[in-house]
């Protein structure tokens, strides 16, 4: 299960409109995986998982992301998704 906080859902919706945010993993050599965030326009692929009608995750990445919490962090200088 992947959890998205209410603040993160609002922020994603505000920035993307009707598009989706794609979260995936990429192999990174000795460092393991890297998280990749991309804009996903149009319909998700048939084997994608759609979380809260906002985030698309491919079937390879989903097992590794189980238990993830997507939130927004604010600092004095900027806001960013975590």
ABEGO torsion letter per residue (X at the ends): XBBBBAAAAAAAAAAAEABBBBBBBBBAEAAEBBBBBBBBBEBBBAABBBBGGABBBBAAAAAAABGBBBBBBBBAABBBBX
